[in-house]
């Protein structure tokens, strides 16, 4: 698979710890979206960037969902722990996140508003437990109107460890755009 001479970044938000998986709350040592991001890195050779909020989300899953809901209602932009100095050097940004309340977690909104994505290609991927990409692709298009947005991939979180073939097939399809 080839993205030509394009330099790829895999920017992702992921939450380890207490998470909802297949109807139960389980403790994940590595978040589902991080697992997908690592698979994409292995296949594409791109660089990884973990989007993290300065104020960590609560350990408790239910408390996290409440904080996430409040942030969404307030259209909050949480401060991030890290920032990319070389965003201009990337052509393709794989953007990963869990589906929280029908879209991306608010730190991903912060990330998208921090940089100029004009003339860049954004390729979203999302982990979920039944709600797919939700309205996240529309939100990305609204935040980054000058970027080229390719069709995203929704990965069932409970199946992410076995999703390598699905991810590789999706990458093959999106690489055809280059």
N, C-alpha and C positions, 0 to 999 in steps of 0.2 A: 504494500500500500504506500502511496506516495502523496505527500502534500507539496510536491515540487520543491522549490527552494524556500518555501514558507517556514518561518520560525514559529514554533508552537509553544503556547503556554497553557498549562492546565491549572486554572484557578478554581478553588473549590472551598465551600463551607461544609463542615461535617461536625457532627456532635457524637462523641463517644459517651459511654455510661448508660444510664437508664433510658431505654428507647422502646417504642411500641413496635413489636415484630409479630406478625401472624396472630394478632388478637391478645398478646400477652406483653407485659413489661419485662424486658430482659436487659441484662448488663452487657453492653458491647465494649470490648477492649479497644476496638477501632471502629469508628463510625462507618456506616454503609457507604456514604458518598466518598469517603477517603479511600475505601477499597476500590470503588469504581475508578477514581482518579488515578490510583496506582496502576491499574490495568491499562488505562489509556496512556499513561507515561511509558509503560513497558513496550507498548505497541508502537507508539509514535516517536518516542525518544524526546518528547517535549519536556519543558521545565515545569516543576510543580510550585504552586504558591497557595498556601493555606490561608484563607480569609478567616480571621478570628476577631471577635469583638473584645474590646478592652475589658468590659464588664462581662465576665463569664456567665453563662446561663446556669440556673440552679441545677443541682445534681438530680433532684426529683423530676421525673418526666412530666407529671401533671403540672407542677409549678412552672416548668419551662414552657409548656403549651400556653399557660396563662400569660406569662411574660411576652411570648411571641404574639399572642392575640392583642395585648395592649400596645405593643410596638406597631403592629399593623394598623390598628385603629388610629394611632397617633401619627402615622406615616413617619415614624422615627428613623433617624440615621445614626445608628450606634457608631461610636469611634472604633477604629480598627487598630490592632496591635502592630501591624506591619504594613509597609508600603513598597511598591515596586519603583525602582529608580529607572529602569530601562524598558518601560512599557512601550515606548516608541519602536523598540527593536522587534517586537512581536507582530506577526501578520495574522495568526490564527489564535483565538482564545477559546479553549474548551472551558465552559463555565458550568461547574457542578454545585449542586445544592439539594437538600431534602425539600420535599413539598411541605410547607408549613402554611396552613390555612389557605390553600389554593394557589400559593405563589412561592416566591423565594423568601428565605429569612431576610429580615431587614438589613443585616450586615452586607448582604450581597447587593442590595440597592446602594448602600454606601460605596462599595467597591466600584460599581458601575458609574457612579456620579463623580468619582475621583479622577478618572482618566478620560482622555479623548479617544474614542473608539472609531473615529472617522476613518473610512477606508480599510477597516479591519474586518475580519470574519469572526463572528461569534457563533459557537456551536454548543448549545446547552445540553446538559445531561442531568437527570434528576432521579433521586431515589424516593420511593413512596411505598405506602402500604395499601394502595387501591385507588388513589386519586390522580395518578399520572402526572403530567406536566402542569395540570391546572391551567391558570391564565398566565403562567410565568413567561411564555414566549411573547405574548402580547405586551407584558410589562417590560421585557428586555427591548423590544422594538420601540416602545415609547421612550425609554431612557436613552437609547443609543440609535437615533433615527438615521445617522450617517453610516452605520455599520451594516455589513451584509450578514443577515441572520439565516443560518441553515437549520434544517429540521432537527429538533432535539430528540434525545432518547430518554424514555422513562424506564427505569429499572426497579422492579419490585425489590424492596430492601431485604426481605427475607431470602431472596434468591441471588443477591449480588455476588456472593462467593462463587456461584456456578454460572455467572453471566459472561465469562470471557468470550465465548463464541458469539453471543449476541452483540457484545460490544465490538468485537472484531468485524463482524458483518456490517454493523452500522458505520464504523469507521471506513470500511471499504466503499460504502455508498457515498458518504459525504466527501471522501477524498476525490471522487469523480468530478467534483466542482472545481478542482484545481488543474 
